[in-house]
Amino acid sequence: LQYETIIENILEKYIEEHFHLFDYDYDHDDEQLVQEIQQQIQSHNSNQMEMIEQMVNRKYELE
């Protein structure tokens, strides 16, 4: 029982010391990822709109 408690404390301390540093990087990277995804979605949406406009124009041209 004491062995488990000691190991658990050591692990908790190690995790706090080493992984706390990554919190800030993760937040920054996460924000960058969100921006990249938003740009891709905007680009995708504008491409879809252009395609739809072209299809509608062709439809009316053919009528």
N, C-alpha and C positions, 0 to 999 in steps of 0.2 A: 504493500500500500504506500509506503513512504517513497519507494522507488518511482512509482507512477506520479506521485505529487511533485517530486523533484524534477522529473522529466517534463511534466506539464508546465511547471514554472519556467524551466529553461526554454522550452519551446515558445511560450507566450512572450517571454522577454526578447528572444531572438526575432520573432515575428514583428514585435513592436519596433525594435531597433532597425531592422533591415527593410521592412516593407512600408514603413511609414513614409520613407523618402519617395516612394513611388506614387504616393497619393497625388502629389502636385503634378507630376508628369502625366499621370493618367488623366487628370482633369484637363490639362492642356491638350493632350492628344485626343481626348474625347471631344473637346470643343472643335478641334481641327477636323475630326472625322464628321461631325455634324455639318460643318460648313461645306465639306466636300460633297457629302450626300445631298445637301440642299442644292448645290450647284448642278449636280448630275440630274436631279429631279427637274430643276428649272429647264435645263437643256433638253431633257427628254420631253418635257411637256411642250416646249416651244417647237421641237421637231414634230411632235404629234399634231400640234395645231397646224403647222405648215402642211403636213401630209393631208390632213382633213380638208384644209382650204383648197389644196390642189385637186383632191377628189371631187369636192363639190363643184369647183370650177369646170372640171372635165365633164361632170354630169350635165351641167347646164349647157356646155358647149355642144354636147352630143344631142341634146334635145331639140 
